[in-house]
């Protein structure tokens, strides 16, 4: 198969990005922004990062409080999710878009209508290009009871949205194999 060399550009990043809504408080009001620059930095204990353009309104609250929430949308939340990502909190008050609750940190609004929420405390901020990357310890995870299978989260019930390089949201789709299990079928070439 012949390869084509492309510029290192966002539109050529073919992997899915989890679509998340970050929440914080600015001027005592909750505000939100949709991001796809999100991931896990450590599983035990759970740490995550969000990376956001330095001038974004939510960054003000994250820098001030050293906390934020990560709210995982599903297709049911797509309109509101896209809305809070396409307009700036510098121009529009987003505090009424979602009903929220707070956990122990009190400065990270957790969206009630989203099936999973992470309450996060910033441990480090790194400048990366035009972004600030906030690395945080997850202090609590909240999940809708209907999405639980015993003591585990049923990811198919959560059905989180992803964003792709073609700028479309997509849901989870079907599973193809269990991680660290399907590879047991591999037969080395002799």
C-alpha positions in Angstrom: 0.0 0.0 0.0 1.4 3.4 -1.0 1.5 6.2 1.6 0.8 9.9 1.0 2.8 12.3 3.1 0.5 15.0 4.7 1.2 18.1 6.8 0.8 17.6 10.6 -2.6 19.3 10.7 -5.8 18.7 12.7 -7.8 17.8 9.6 -5.4 14.9 9.1 -5.7 13.5 12.7 -7.8 10.4 11.9 -8.4 9.1 15.4 -11.6 9.9 17.2 -11.6 12.6 19.9 -14.0 12.2 22.9 -16.4 15.1 22.8 -16.7 16.5 26.4 -18.2 19.6 28.0 -15.9 21.3 30.5 -17.6 23.2 33.3 -16.3 25.8 35.7 -17.5 29.0 37.4 -16.6 32.5 36.2 -18.0 35.5 38.1 -20.0 33.1 40.3 -21.9 31.7 37.3 -21.5 28.2 35.7 -20.1 28.3 32.2 -19.3 25.5 29.8 -17.3 24.8 26.7 -17.2 21.7 24.4 -13.7 20.3 23.8 -12.3 17.3 22.0 -8.8 17.8 23.4 -9.3 15.4 26.4 -7.8 12.2 27.6 -6.5 10.2 30.5 -2.9 10.7 31.7 -3.0 8.0 34.4 -5.4 5.3 35.3 -4.4 4.6 38.9 -5.1 7.1 40.5 -7.3 8.5 37.7 -5.9 11.7 36.2 -7.1 13.4 33.0 -6.2 16.4 30.9 -8.2 19.0 29.0 -6.5 21.3 26.5 -8.2 24.6 25.7 -7.3 27.7 23.7 -5.8 30.2 26.3 -8.3 32.9 25.5 -11.4 30.7 26.1 -13.7 32.0 28.8 -13.7 28.7 30.7 -10.0 29.0 31.1 -10.5 32.0 33.4 -12.5 29.9 35.9 -10.2 26.9 35.7 -7.2 29.1 36.4 -8.9 30.9 39.3 -10.5 27.8 41.0 -8.0 25.1 39.9 -11.0 22.9 39.3 -13.2 21.9 36.4 -15.8 19.3 35.5 -15.7 16.9 32.6 -19.2 16.0 31.4 -19.6 13.2 28.9 -22.4 13.9 26.4 -24.5 11.3 24.5 -26.5 11.8 21.4 -29.4 13.0 23.5 -27.3 16.1 24.5 -25.9 16.9 21.0 -27.7 20.2 20.5 -26.7 21.8 23.8 -23.2 20.2 23.6 -22.6 21.9 20.2 -24.1 25.2 21.3 -21.8 25.7 24.2 -18.8 24.9 22.0 -19.7 27.2 19.2 -20.3 30.4 21.1 -18.0 32.3 23.5 -18.7 32.9 27.1 -17.1 36.3 26.6 -20.2 37.3 24.6 -23.0 34.9 25.8 -24.1 33.8 29.3 -24.2 30.0 29.2 -25.2 29.5 32.8 -28.8 28.6 32.0 -28.1 26.0 29.3 -27.7 23.1 31.8 -29.1 22.2 35.2 -26.1 21.4 37.3 -25.1 20.1 40.7 -21.8 20.4 42.6 -19.7 17.8 44.4 -17.1 18.3 47.1 -15.1 20.9 45.2 -18.1 23.3 44.8 -16.4 25.1 41.9 -16.9 22.4 39.1 -20.5 22.4 37.8 -21.6 18.9 37.0 -24.3 18.6 34.3 -27.3 16.6 35.6 -28.6 15.5 32.1 -25.2 14.0 31.1 -24.8 10.3 32.1 -21.2 10.6 33.4 -19.4 13.5 35.1 -15.9 13.8 36.5 -15.0 16.3 39.2 -11.4 17.4 38.7 -8.7 19.2 40.7 -5.9 20.8 38.6 -2.4 19.7 39.6 -0.5 21.2 36.7 -0.9 23.6 33.8 1.2 23.4 30.7 1.4 25.8 27.8 1.2 23.9 24.5 1.1 26.1 21.4 -2.0 28.3 21.6 -3.5 26.1 24.3 -3.3 25.6 28.0 -3.3 21.9 29.1 -4.8 21.4 32.5 -3.8 18.1 34.1 -6.1 17.2 36.9 -6.7 14.5 39.5 -10.2 13.1 39.2 -11.6 13.4 42.8 -15.0 11.9 42.0 -16.9 10.2 39.2 -20.7 10.4 39.0 -22.8 8.1 36.8 -26.5 7.7 36.2 -27.8 4.7 38.0 -29.4 3.4 34.8 -26.0 3.2 33.2 -24.5 0.9 35.8 -24.1 -2.8 35.5 -23.5 -3.9 39.1 -20.6 -1.8 40.2 -19.3 -1.1 36.6 -20.3 1.5 34.1 -22.1 0.0 31.0 -20.5 2.1 28.3 -23.1 1.1 25.7 -25.8 2.7 27.9 -23.7 5.8 28.2 -23.1 6.0 24.5 -20.6 8.8 24.6 -20.2 11.1 21.6 -16.9 11.4 19.7 -15.8 14.1 17.3 -13.8 13.2 14.1 -11.6 15.1 11.7 -14.5 15.5 9.3 -16.1 17.7 12.1 -19.0 15.3 12.7 -20.1 13.9 16.0 -20.5 10.1 16.1 -21.6 7.7 18.8 -19.8 4.7 20.0 -20.8 2.1 17.4 -20.4 -1.6 17.9 -17.6 -3.3 19.8 -15.1 -5.3 17.7 -13.3 -7.1 20.5 -12.4 -6.9 24.1 -9.1 -5.1 24.8 -6.2 -7.3 25.9 -8.3 -10.4 25.0 -8.7 -10.4 21.2 -4.9 -10.3 20.8 -4.7 -13.8 22.3 -5.8 -15.0 18.8 -2.6 -13.7 17.2 -0.3 -16.4 15.7 3.3 -15.4 15.2 4.7 -15.9 11.7 7.3 -18.7 11.6 
